[in-house]
Amino acid sequence: MSEALLYSFRRCPYAMRARLALRYCGVPVRIIEVSLKAKPAEMLALSPKGTVPVLSVNGEVIDESLAIMQWALAQHDPDDWLLQGDPAVLALIAENDVGFKYHLNRYKYAERYPEQPMEHYRAEGEVFLRKLEGLLVDREYLFADHPSLADMALGPFVRQFAHVDREWFAGAPYPRLQQWLERFLQSPLFIAVMAKA
């Protein structure tokens, strides 16, 4: 395999999850940190939509974070992140990427959406947080006793939601989710992919 090239933005949750999967799978990759205000022409030539992450490997271009994760796991999945292809994993990720992300954007940037107060958007997002709290009742991770694709795909988004108002999140009635997020943030894998180059 020739060296893979990943166009990334350190704080973007989509780019985070792509980096998590690539590192976990041991794919040798050169990461190019992108300025979202001045996107490189080479990246735009590969993916005209101009969003990160963009993976270029062996002449193939993959410009959706979940597809990058799935590509990486097809190369090597030592700890069974795919959970033998359990369909509930992809269903939960879809719920995150469509519904939860919609509410997260409005909660995080409430000033751009003055139709409702910030608390309204937060309450909408909490519907998903309650679902995750329920999944964690009997185990430390969402679907198994070890991290899976779901944990790694959702972690960066729950982190973003928690960081909008850390004090609120710390006092919110989601103790299992708070512990899950802390495990994610303290994991050697997350720390490694967030290290500044």
QUIDA-V840685 format. One record per residue. N is the residue number from 1. RES is the residue in one small letter. PSI is psi in whole degrees, -180 to 180 (none if undefined). D_CENTER is the distance of its C-alpha to the mean C-alpha in Angstrom with 1 decimal. Layout:
N;RES;PSI;D_CENTER, N;RES;PSI;D_CENTER
This chain:
1;m;130;25.5, 2;s;162;25.6, 3;e;133;23.2, 4;a;151;19.9, 5;l;127;18.9, 6;l;121;15.4, 7;y;125;15.5, 8;s;163;12.7, 9;f;121;12.4, 10;r;-43;11.7, 11;r;-2;10.3, 12;c;125;8.3, 13;p;-32;4.6, 14;y;-44;5.0, 15;a;-37;7.3, 16;m;-48;5.7, 17;r;-31;4.1, 18;a;-44;7.5, 19;r;-38;9.3, 20;l;-48;8.5, 21;a;-44;9.9, 22;l;-41;12.7, 23;r;-45;13.8, 24;y;-40;13.9, 25;c;-7;15.9, 26;g;24;18.1, 27;v;123;18.0, 28;p;122;20.0, 29;v;139;18.3, 30;r;124;19.4, 31;i;127;16.8, 32;i;114;18.2, 33;e;126;16.9, 34;v;139;17.5, 35;s;122;19.2, 36;l;-16;18.0, 37;k;-19;21.6, 38;a;75;23.1, 39;k;136;21.1, 40;p;141;23.0, 41;a;-35;25.3, 42;e;-38;24.3, 43;m;-44;20.7, 44;l;-30;22.2, 45;a;-36;24.7, 46;l;-40;22.1, 47;s;94;20.0, 48;p;-19;22.0, 49;k;-20;19.3, 50;g;24;18.3, 51;t;151;14.5, 52;v;155;12.2, 53;p;157;11.1, 54;v;124;14.4, 55;l;130;15.6, 56;s;119;19.3, 57;v;130;21.0, 58;n;40;24.5, 59;g;0;25.1, 60;e;143;22.1, 61;v;127;19.5, 62;i;120;16.1, 63;d;28;14.3, 64;e;132;11.6, 65;s;-43;8.2, 66;l;-38;8.7, 67;a;-36;12.2, 68;i;-44;11.6, 69;m;-45;10.0, 70;q;-38;13.0, 71;w;-47;15.4, 72;a;-44;14.6, 73;l;-26;15.1, 74;a;-24;18.3, 75;q;-41;19.6, 76;h;125;19.2, 77;d;71;17.7, 78;p;-31;19.8, 79;d;18;18.4, 80;d;55;17.9, 81;w;-29;14.2, 82;l;-10;15.4, 83;l;48;17.8, 84;q;34;20.5, 85;g;26;18.8, 86;d;118;18.7, 87;p;-21;18.2, 88;a;-28;16.9, 89;v;-53;13.6, 90;l;-31;13.1, 91;a;-42;14.8, 92;l;-39;12.5, 93;i;-40;9.3, 94;a;-40;11.8, 95;e;-40;12.8, 96;n;-50;9.4, 97;d;-26;9.1, 98;v;-68;12.8, 99;g;-55;14.3, 100;f;-41;12.0, 101;k;-37;10.5, 102;y;-49;14.2, 103;h;-36;15.4, 104;l;-46;12.8, 105;n;-43;14.1, 106;r;-35;17.6, 107;y;-45;17.3, 108;k;-38;15.9, 109;y;49;18.5, 110;a;-30;21.2, 111;e;-23;23.9, 112;r;-14;23.0, 113;y;67;23.5, 114;p;-1;26.8, 115;e;-31;27.7, 116;q;155;26.3, 117;p;159;26.0, 118;m;-41;22.7, 119;e;-31;23.4, 120;h;-47;23.5, 121;y;-37;19.9, 122;r;-45;18.8, 123;a;-38;20.9, 124;e;-42;19.4, 125;g;-30;15.8, 126;e;-23;17.5, 127;v;-43;18.5, 128;f;-39;15.0, 129;l;-40;15.0, 130;r;-38;18.4, 131;k;-44;17.3, 132;l;-42;14.7, 133;e;-41;17.6, 134;g;-37;19.9, 135;l;-23;17.9, 136;l;7;18.1, 137;v;-44;21.9, 138;d;2;23.1, 139;r;167;20.5, 140;e;-20;18.0, 141;y;171;15.0, 142;l;-39;14.2, 143;f;-5;16.3, 144;a;-178;18.2, 145;d;13;19.5, 146;h;162;17.0, 147;p;147;13.2, 148;s;-179;12.2, 149;l;-37;9.7, 150;a;-47;9.0, 151;d;-44;8.5, 152;m;-30;6.1, 153;a;-31;4.1, 154;l;-30;4.9, 155;g;-49;5.4, 156;p;-28;4.0, 157;f;-40;5.5, 158;v;-38;8.4, 159;r;-45;8.9, 160;q;-42;9.5, 161;f;-45;11.7, 162;a;-34;13.5, 163;h;-12;14.3, 164;v;-43;16.1, 165;d;88;18.9, 166;r;-37;18.5, 167;e;-44;22.1, 168;w;-48;21.5, 169;f;-40;18.4, 170;a;-31;20.5, 171;g;0;23.3, 172;a;156;21.6, 173;p;53;22.7, 174;y;62;19.5, 175;p;-38;20.6, 176;r;-40;18.8, 177;l;-38;15.4, 178;q;-43;16.3, 179;q;-41;17.3, 180;w;-46;14.2, 181;l;-41;12.0, 182;e;-42;14.8, 183;r;-42;14.7, 184;f;-49;11.1, 185;l;-30;12.0, 186;q;-2;15.3, 187;s;141;14.3, 188;p;-34;15.9, 189;l;-49;13.0, 190;f;-44;10.7, 191;i;-41;14.0, 192;a;-44;14.8, 193;v;-14;11.9, 194;m;-4;12.4, 195;a;136;16.1, 196;k;134;17.9, 197;a;none;19.8
